[in-house]
Amino acid sequence: MKQITILLSLLLGTELLADIEKGKAAYTANCAICHTVNGGRAMGPDFNIVSYTRTKEEIQQYAENPSSLYRKFGYSANAMPTLPLNEDDLSDIAEYISSLQPFKKWMVKKKI
Ligand code: HEC
């Protein structure tokens, strides 16, 4: 049983990595023209920042339907197109973006 659990978690782990890789490719093809990763603000906000400020679910929902969410996200107008991506692509892209968080590993919150 223990071996099965280990094997299963290994498989799930590689699946997540594969999703992030797929998401990266889909990001490059569909989002990179307007969103950089660690490149400052282009037309839309940089995804390194977004990886801190938004959850995976929020990123996925926004990419799926920006015109219905831009007000909730604090914008006064919508300049982002609704892209013809399916659920899997959107989920992979959101997985990739929320995995960025470049400083998370060494950022420690201080308790006051
Ligand atoms: C044509 C340019 C363009 C493309 C392509 C584009 N975006 Fe955007 N995106 C924007 C702009 C501009 C904003 C800022 C809101 C606005 O002005 O409409 C934005 C905002 C966002 C936000 C909200 C950020 C925040 O936290 O405030 C997310 C999430 C996002 N985009 C994800 C994506 C994803 C994922 C893709 C690719 C699948 C993508 N965008 C493709 C232009 C684009």
Backbone and ligand atoms as CSV (ligand in chain L), in Angstrom:
chain,resi,resn,atom,element,x,y,z
A,1,MET,N,N,0.838,-1.210,0.000
A,1,MET,CA,C,0.000,0.000,0.000
A,1,MET,C,C,0.867,1.251,0.000
A,2,LYS,N,N,1.914,1.202,0.837
A,2,LYS,CA,C,2.808,2.362,0.937
A,2,LYS,C,C,3.442,2.662,-0.432
A,3,GLN,N,N,3.874,1.584,-1.101
A,3,GLN,CA,C,4.502,1.783,-2.412
A,3,GLN,C,C,3.533,2.422,-3.397
A,4,ILE,N,N,2.278,1.965,-3.317
A,4,ILE,CA,C,1.271,2.508,-4.237
A,4,ILE,C,C,1.084,3.998,-3.978
A,5,THR,N,N,1.021,4.373,-2.706
A,5,THR,CA,C,0.847,5.793,-2.353
A,5,THR,C,C,2.015,6.613,-2.890
A,6,ILE,N,N,3.235,6.093,-2.714
A,6,ILE,CA,C,4.414,6.815,-3.191
A,6,ILE,C,C,4.367,6.947,-4.715
A,7,LEU,N,N,4.027,5.855,-5.360
A,7,LEU,CA,C,3.959,5.865,-6.819
A,7,LEU,C,C,2.905,6.869,-7.309
A,8,LEU,N,N,1.776,6.867,-6.616
A,8,LEU,CA,C,0.684,7.759,-7.005
A,8,LEU,C,C,1.102,9.224,-6.849
A,9,SER,N,N,1.770,9.540,-5.721
A,9,SER,CA,C,2.144,10.946,-5.517
A,9,SER,C,C,3.220,11.353,-6.516
A,10,LEU,N,N,4.092,10.396,-6.899
A,10,LEU,CA,C,5.088,10.700,-7.936
A,10,LEU,C,C,4.400,11.015,-9.252
A,11,LEU,N,N,3.426,10.180,-9.604
A,11,LEU,CA,C,2.696,10.379,-10.857
A,11,LEU,C,C,1.960,11.718,-10.863
A,12,LEU,N,N,1.293,12.028,-9.730
A,12,LEU,CA,C,0.567,13.294,-9.649
A,12,LEU,C,C,1.533,14.464,-9.750
A,13,GLY,N,N,2.697,14.311,-9.133
A,13,GLY,CA,C,3.719,15.354,-9.191
A,13,GLY,C,C,4.176,15.610,-10.610
A,14,THR,N,N,4.454,14.568,-11.359
A,14,THR,CA,C,4.917,14.759,-12.733
A,14,THR,C,C,3.792,15.305,-13.601
A,15,GLU,N,N,2.556,14.944,-13.255
A,15,GLU,CA,C,1.415,15.471,-14.016
A,15,GLU,C,C,1.324,16.984,-13.841
A,16,LEU,N,N,1.515,17.441,-12.599
A,16,LEU,CA,C,1.454,18.876,-12.322
A,16,LEU,C,C,2.565,19.597,-13.089
A,17,LEU,N,N,3.765,19.019,-13.068
A,17,LEU,CA,C,4.866,19.635,-13.806
A,17,LEU,C,C,4.562,19.689,-15.295
A,18,ALA,N,N,3.964,18.618,-15.813
A,18,ALA,CA,C,3.620,18.582,-17.237
A,18,ALA,C,C,2.604,19.671,-17.559
A,19,ASP,N,N,1.629,19.886,-16.625
A,19,ASP,CA,C,0.633,20.940,-16.835
A,19,ASP,C,C,1.295,22.309,-16.870
A,20,ILE,N,N,2.264,22.517,-15.972
A,20,ILE,CA,C,2.957,23.808,-15.936
A,20,ILE,C,C,3.719,24.016,-17.246
A,21,GLU,N,N,4.363,22.966,-17.741
A,21,GLU,CA,C,5.092,23.067,-19.016
A,21,GLU,C,C,4.142,23.386,-20.165
A,22,LYS,N,N,3.011,22.690,-20.196
A,22,LYS,CA,C,2.008,22.955,-21.244
A,22,LYS,C,C,1.502,24.387,-21.119
A,23,GLY,N,N,1.291,24.807,-19.874
A,23,GLY,CA,C,0.801,26.163,-19.611
A,23,GLY,C,C,1.788,27.213,-20.079
A,24,LYS,N,N,3.081,26.920,-19.897
A,24,LYS,CA,C,4.111,27.861,-20.331
A,24,LYS,C,C,4.068,28.037,-21.853
A,25,ALA,N,N,3.935,26.922,-22.553
A,25,ALA,CA,C,3.865,26.980,-24.024
A,25,ALA,C,C,2.616,27.737,-24.461
A,26,ALA,N,N,1.492,27.483,-23.795
A,26,ALA,CA,C,0.246,28.163,-24.159
A,26,ALA,C,C,0.325,29.652,-23.818
A,27,TYR,N,N,1.015,29.981,-22.724
A,27,TYR,CA,C,1.235,31.397,-22.369
A,27,TYR,C,C,2.034,32.085,-23.478
A,28,THR,N,N,3.130,31.446,-23.907
A,28,THR,CA,C,3.986,32.035,-24.940
A,28,THR,C,C,3.194,32.288,-26.214
A,29,ALA,N,N,2.333,31.348,-26.558
A,29,ALA,CA,C,1.565,31.471,-27.794
A,29,ALA,C,C,0.426,32.482,-27.692
A,30,ASN,N,N,-0.164,32.648,-26.500
A,30,ASN,CA,C,-1.410,33.422,-26.408
A,30,ASN,C,C,-1.348,34.693,-25.574
A,31,CYS,N,N,-0.443,34.764,-24.619
A,31,CYS,CA,C,-0.472,35.885,-23.676
A,31,CYS,C,C,0.776,36.756,-23.748
A,32,ALA,N,N,1.914,36.174,-24.175
A,32,ALA,CA,C,3.208,36.862,-24.061
A,32,ALA,C,C,3.255,38.161,-24.858
A,33,ILE,N,N,2.426,38.279,-25.871
A,33,ILE,CA,C,2.409,39.502,-26.669
A,33,ILE,C,C,1.995,40.704,-25.809
A,34,CYS,N,N,1.211,40.482,-24.768
A,34,CYS,CA,C,0.736,41.578,-23.906
A,34,CYS,C,C,1.195,41.464,-22.451
A,35,HIS,N,N,1.625,40.285,-22.017
A,35,HIS,CA,C,2.031,40.105,-20.614
A,35,HIS,C,C,3.444,39.529,-20.560
A,36,THR,N,N,4.350,40.218,-19.882
A,36,THR,CA,C,5.693,39.668,-19.707
A,36,THR,C,C,5.731,38.800,-18.442
A,37,VAL,N,N,6.819,38.044,-18.309
A,37,VAL,CA,C,7.128,37.403,-17.038
A,37,VAL,C,C,8.456,37.993,-16.605
A,38,ASN,N,N,8.433,38.788,-15.561
A,38,ASN,CA,C,9.610,39.495,-15.069
A,38,ASN,C,C,10.170,40.477,-16.096
A,39,GLY,N,N,9.318,41.104,-16.851
A,39,GLY,CA,C,9.790,42.055,-17.851
A,39,GLY,C,C,9.131,43.413,-17.713
A,40,GLY,N,N,8.488,43.644,-16.578
A,40,GLY,CA,C,7.818,44.925,-16.383
A,40,GLY,C,C,6.481,44.947,-17.077
A,41,ARG,N,N,5.830,46.086,-17.006
A,41,ARG,CA,C,4.493,46.184,-17.571
A,41,ARG,C,C,4.564,46.314,-19.087
A,42,ALA,N,N,3.854,45.451,-19.776
A,42,ALA,CA,C,3.687,45.600,-21.227
A,42,ALA,C,C,2.307,46.225,-21.399
A,43,MET,N,N,1.485,45.658,-22.259
A,43,MET,CA,C,0.137,46.193,-22.350
A,43,MET,C,C,-0.677,45.785,-21.105
A,44,GLY,N,N,-0.500,44.560,-20.682
A,44,GLY,CA,C,-1.148,44.085,-19.448
A,44,GLY,C,C,-0.097,43.928,-18.357
A,45,PRO,N,N,-0.515,43.647,-17.116
A,45,PRO,CA,C,0.445,43.522,-16.013
A,45,PRO,C,C,1.355,42.305,-16.135
A,46,ASP,N,N,2.546,42.439,-15.536
A,46,ASP,CA,C,3.530,41.355,-15.553
A,46,ASP,C,C,3.016,40.169,-14.721
A,47,PHE,N,N,3.229,38.971,-15.226
A,47,PHE,CA,C,2.660,37.795,-14.556
A,47,PHE,C,C,3.399,37.383,-13.279
A,48,ASN,N,N,4.662,37.828,-13.125
A,48,ASN,CA,C,5.309,37.574,-11.832
A,48,ASN,C,C,4.519,38.235,-10.715
A,49,ILE,N,N,4.078,39.467,-10.977
A,49,ILE,CA,C,3.298,40.203,-9.974
A,49,ILE,C,C,1.943,39.516,-9.782
A,50,VAL,N,N,1.314,39.185,-10.914
A,50,VAL,CA,C,-0.012,38.559,-10.843
A,50,VAL,C,C,0.050,37.255,-10.035
A,51,SER,N,N,1.184,36.556,-10.117
A,51,SER,CA,C,1.298,35.285,-9.394
A,51,SER,C,C,1.211,35.494,-7.878
A,52,TYR,N,N,1.517,36.708,-7.410
A,52,TYR,CA,C,1.373,37.010,-5.982
A,52,TYR,C,C,-0.002,37.531,-5.628
A,53,THR,N,N,-0.567,38.326,-6.552
A,53,THR,CA,C,-1.782,39.057,-6.178
A,53,THR,C,C,-3.064,38.295,-6.473
A,54,ARG,N,N,-3.017,37.266,-7.317
A,54,ARG,CA,C,-4.233,36.550,-7.691
A,54,ARG,C,C,-4.071,35.056,-7.480
A,55,THR,N,N,-5.191,34.410,-7.167
A,55,THR,CA,C,-5.159,32.953,-7.025
A,55,THR,C,C,-5.217,32.320,-8.420
A,56,LYS,N,N,-4.919,31.035,-8.468
A,56,LYS,CA,C,-5.002,30.300,-9.730
A,56,LYS,C,C,-6.409,30.422,-10.313
A,57,GLU,N,N,-7.412,30.295,-9.449
A,57,GLU,CA,C,-8.809,30.358,-9.913
A,57,GLU,C,C,-9.122,31.719,-10.520
A,58,GLU,N,N,-8.661,32.790,-9.852
A,58,GLU,CA,C,-8.917,34.147,-10.369
A,58,GLU,C,C,-8.257,34.335,-11.734
A,59,ILE,N,N,-7.030,33.848,-11.876
A,59,ILE,CA,C,-6.310,33.996,-13.142
A,59,ILE,C,C,-7.062,33.265,-14.249
A,60,GLN,N,N,-7.481,32.039,-13.931
A,60,GLN,CA,C,-8.199,31.245,-14.935
A,60,GLN,C,C,-9.515,31.925,-15.332
A,61,GLN,N,N,-10.262,32.406,-14.335
A,61,GLN,CA,C,-11.543,33.055,-14.633
A,61,GLN,C,C,-11.345,34.321,-15.455
A,62,TYR,N,N,-10.309,35.092,-15.107
A,62,TYR,CA,C,-10.076,36.341,-15.834
A,62,TYR,C,C,-9.735,36.040,-17.290
A,63,ALA,N,N,-8.852,35.055,-17.512
A,63,ALA,CA,C,-8.447,34.725,-18.874
A,63,ALA,C,C,-9.630,34.197,-19.680
A,64,GLU,N,N,-10.554,33.547,-18.994
A,64,GLU,CA,C,-11.712,32.980,-19.678
A,64,GLU,C,C,-12.708,34.074,-20.079
A,65,ASN,N,N,-12.840,35.090,-19.232
A,65,ASN,CA,C,-13.878,36.085,-19.485
A,65,ASN,C,C,-13.506,37.468,-18.947
A,66,PRO,N,N,-12.498,38.109,-19.580
A,66,PRO,CA,C,-12.042,39.402,-19.047
A,66,PRO,C,C,-13.135,40.475,-19.058
A,67,SER,N,N,-14.005,40.437,-20.043
A,67,SER,CA,C,-14.986,41.530,-20.155
A,67,SER,C,C,-15.993,41.530,-19.007
A,68,SER,N,N,-16.196,40.379,-18.359
A,68,SER,CA,C,-17.137,40.375,-17.234
A,68,SER,C,C,-16.431,40.601,-15.895
A,69,LEU,N,N,-15.092,40.559,-15.877
A,69,LEU,CA,C,-14.382,40.649,-14.591
A,69,LEU,C,C,-13.527,41.900,-14.416
A,70,TYR,N,N,-13.325,42.673,-15.479
A,70,TYR,CA,C,-12.359,43.773,-15.371
A,70,TYR,C,C,-12.722,44.768,-14.277
A,71,ARG,N,N,-14.010,45.030,-14.075
A,71,ARG,CA,C,-14.410,45.984,-13.028
A,71,ARG,C,C,-14.064,45.435,-11.641
A,72,LYS,N,N,-14.380,44.167,-11.442
A,72,LYS,CA,C,-14.091,43.528,-10.154
A,72,LYS,C,C,-12.591,43.564,-9.853
A,73,PHE,N,N,-11.753,43.494,-10.919
A,73,PHE,CA,C,-10.308,43.490,-10.748
A,73,PHE,C,C,-9.744,44.917,-10.660
A,74,GLY,N,N,-10.615,45.921,-10.728
A,74,GLY,CA,C,-10.170,47.293,-10.506
A,74,GLY,C,C,-9.842,48.093,-11.755
A,75,TYR,N,N,-10.221,47.605,-12.922
A,75,TYR,CA,C,-9.962,48.363,-14.147
A,75,TYR,C,C,-11.225,49.111,-14.570
A,76,SER,N,N,-11.013,50.263,-15.217
A,76,SER,CA,C,-12.181,51.051,-15.633
A,76,SER,C,C,-12.627,50.682,-17.052
A,77,ALA,N,N,-11.769,49.980,-17.775
A,77,ALA,CA,C,-12.154,49.545,-19.128
A,77,ALA,C,C,-11.465,48.216,-19.424
A,78,ASN,N,N,-11.968,47.496,-20.395
A,78,ASN,CA,C,-11.364,46.206,-20.742
A,78,ASN,C,C,-10.622,46.296,-22.068
A,79,ALA,N,N,-9.313,46.017,-22.030
A,79,ALA,CA,C,-8.518,46.044,-23.259
A,79,ALA,C,C,-8.051,44.639,-23.637
A,80,MET,N,N,-8.425,43.662,-22.818
A,80,MET,CA,C,-7.943,42.294,-23.084
A,80,MET,C,C,-8.977,41.501,-23.875
A,81,PRO,N,N,-8.536,40.878,-24.967
A,81,PRO,CA,C,-9.492,40.099,-25.756
A,81,PRO,C,C,-9.851,38.780,-25.081
A,82,THR,N,N,-11.023,38.248,-25.396
A,82,THR,CA,C,-11.380,36.902,-24.952
A,82,THR,C,C,-10.780,35.940,-25.967
A,83,LEU,N,N,-9.862,35.098,-25.494
A,83,LEU,CA,C,-9.114,34.239,-26.415
A,83,LEU,C,C,-9.796,32.889,-26.581
A,84,PRO,N,N,-9.707,32.320,-27.771
A,84,PRO,CA,C,-10.383,31.027,-28.004
A,84,PRO,C,C,-9.607,29.853,-27.427
A,85,LEU,N,N,-9.610,29.744,-26.089
A,85,LEU,CA,C,-8.886,28.659,-25.426
A,85,LEU,C,C,-9.878,27.754,-24.718
A,86,ASN,N,N,-9.556,26.458,-24.666
A,86,ASN,CA,C,-10.459,25.552,-23.957
A,86,ASN,C,C,-10.085,25.467,-22.471
A,87,GLU,N,N,-10.940,24.799,-21.707
A,87,GLU,CA,C,-10.767,24.686,-20.252
A,87,GLU,C,C,-9.378,24.176,-19.864
A,88,ASP,N,N,-8.891,23.155,-20.598
A,88,ASP,CA,C,-7.590,22.570,-20.278
A,88,ASP,C,C,-6.472,23.588,-20.451
A,89,ASP,N,N,-6.506,24.312,-21.595
A,89,ASP,CA,C,-5.476,25.330,-21.842
A,89,ASP,C,C,-5.505,26.384,-20.746
A,90,LEU,N,N,-6.714,26.851,-20.432
A,90,LEU,CA,C,-6.852,27.908,-19.428
A,90,LEU,C,C,-6.344,27.440,-18.071
A,91,SER,N,N,-6.674,26.209,-17.719
A,91,SER,CA,C,-6.229,25.669,-16.446
A,91,SER,C,C,-4.700,25.540,-16.420
A,92,ASP,N,N,-4.106,25.057,-17.518
A,92,ASP,CA,C,-2.640,24.910,-17.583
A,92,ASP,C,C,-1.948,26.274,-17.489
A,93,ILE,N,N,-2.491,27.260,-18.197
A,93,ILE,CA,C,-1.890,28.608,-18.167
A,93,ILE,C,C,-1.964,29.178,-16.753
A,94,ALA,N,N,-3.129,29.033,-16.114
A,94,ALA,CA,C,-3.287,29.551,-14.749
A,94,ALA,C,C,-2.346,28.820,-13.791
A,95,GLU,N,N,-2.164,27.525,-14.008
A,95,GLU,CA,C,-1.230,26.728,-13.188
A,95,GLU,C,C,0.188,27.270,-13.357
A,96,TYR,N,N,0.562,27.530,-14.599
A,96,TYR,CA,C,1.902,28.067,-14.887
A,96,TYR,C,C,2.096,29.425,-14.215
A,97,ILE,N,N,1.132,30.344,-14.393
A,97,ILE,CA,C,1.285,31.695,-13.843
A,97,ILE,C,C,1.353,31.641,-12.315
A,98,SER,N,N,0.473,30.868,-11.696
A,98,SER,CA,C,0.508,30.873,-10.230
A,98,SER,C,C,1.711,30.111,-9.686
A,99,SER,N,N,2.408,29.344,-10.532
A,99,SER,CA,C,3.621,28.660,-10.060
A,99,SER,C,C,4.838,29.588,-10.070
A,100,LEU,N,N,4.734,30.781,-10.652
A,100,LEU,CA,C,5.908,31.635,-10.831
A,100,LEU,C,C,6.503,32.103,-9.500
A,101,GLN,N,N,5.734,32.871,-8.752
A,101,GLN,CA,C,6.139,33.408,-7.445
A,101,GLN,C,C,7.630,33.282,-7.144
A,102,PRO,N,N,8.475,34.069,-7.827
A,102,PRO,CA,C,9.916,33.828,-7.799
A,102,PRO,C,C,10.592,33.970,-6.442
A,103,PHE,N,N,10.014,34.771,-5.544
A,103,PHE,CA,C,10.718,34.988,-4.284
A,103,PHE,C,C,10.130,34.187,-3.132
A,104,LYS,N,N,9.083,33.446,-3.440
A,104,LYS,CA,C,8.351,32.788,-2.367
A,104,LYS,C,C,9.252,31.904,-1.493
A,105,LYS,N,N,10.193,31.244,-2.131
A,105,LYS,CA,C,11.016,30.277,-1.399
A,105,LYS,C,C,11.800,30.920,-0.268
A,106,TRP,N,N,12.286,32.137,-0.483
A,106,TRP,CA,C,13.087,32.734,0.583
A,106,TRP,C,C,12.388,33.889,1.295
A,107,MET,N,N,11.134,34.132,0.945
A,107,MET,CA,C,10.415,35.184,1.651
A,107,MET,C,C,9.792,34.611,2.916
A,108,VAL,N,N,10.174,35.124,4.056
A,108,VAL,CA,C,9.609,34.641,5.307
A,108,VAL,C,C,8.852,35.782,5.966
A,109,LYS,N,N,7.629,35.521,6.321
A,109,LYS,CA,C,6.853,36.576,6.971
A,109,LYS,C,C,7.277,36.701,8.430
A,110,LYS,N,N,7.512,37.932,8.860
A,110,LYS,CA,C,7.911,38.171,10.255
A,110,LYS,C,C,6.679,38.304,11.125
A,111,LYS,N,N,6.728,37.650,12.254
A,111,LYS,CA,C,5.621,37.806,13.204
A,111,LYS,C,C,5.900,39.005,14.092
A,112,ILE,N,N,4.911,39.861,14.264
A,112,ILE,CA,C,5.120,41.056,15.095
A,112,ILE,C,C,4.799,40.713,16.556
L,1,HEC,C1,C,-4.090,42.023,-26.480
L,1,HEC,C2,C,-3.400,42.016,-25.223
L,1,HEC,C3,C,-3.658,40.918,-24.204
L,1,HEC,C4,C,-3.579,39.546,-24.379
L,1,HEC,C5,C,-3.261,38.783,-25.646
L,1,HEC,C6,C,-3.799,38.979,-23.065
L,1,HEC,N1,N,-4.030,39.956,-22.146
L,1,HEC,FE1,FE,-4.430,39.706,-20.156
L,1,HEC,N2,N,-4.643,41.684,-19.929
L,1,HEC,C7,C,-4.438,42.642,-20.909
L,1,HEC,C8,C,-4.624,43.974,-20.344
L,1,HEC,C9,C,-4.451,45.280,-21.093
L,1,HEC,C10,C,-4.972,43.773,-18.996
L,1,HEC,C11,C,-5.304,44.853,-17.937
L,1,HEC,C12,C,-6.796,45.087,-17.896
L,1,HEC,C13,C,-7.264,45.899,-19.073
L,1,HEC,O1,O,-6.774,47.031,-19.281
L,1,HEC,O2,O,-8.103,45.376,-19.835
L,1,HEC,C14,C,-4.970,42.331,-18.768
L,1,HEC,C15,C,-5.249,41.748,-17.533
L,1,HEC,C16,C,-5.109,40.407,-17.269
L,1,HEC,C17,C,-5.300,39.794,-15.955
L,1,HEC,C18,C,-5.686,40.508,-14.668
L,1,HEC,C19,C,-4.426,40.923,-13.965
L,1,HEC,C20,C,-4.661,41.496,-12.621
L,1,HEC,O3,O,-4.368,40.830,-11.637
L,1,HEC,O4,O,-5.122,42.642,-12.525
L,1,HEC,C21,C,-5.072,38.462,-16.105
L,1,HEC,C22,C,-5.131,37.400,-15.015
L,1,HEC,C23,C,-4.734,38.241,-17.493
L,1,HEC,N3,N,-4.766,39.436,-18.171
L,1,HEC,C24,C,-4.429,37.013,-18.019
L,1,HEC,C25,C,-4.160,36.782,-19.365
L,1,HEC,C26,C,-3.872,35.475,-19.913
L,1,HEC,C27,C,-3.779,34.209,-19.091
L,1,HEC,C28,C,-3.675,35.651,-21.254
L,1,HEC,C29,C,-3.389,34.589,-22.280
L,1,HEC,C30,C,-4.257,33.452,-22.307
L,1,HEC,C31,C,-3.859,37.053,-21.552
L,1,HEC,N4,N,-4.128,37.712,-20.370
L,1,HEC,C32,C,-3.766,37.613,-22.809
L,1,HEC,C33,C,-4.082,42.410,-22.218
L,1,HEC,C34,C,-3.947,41.164,-22.799
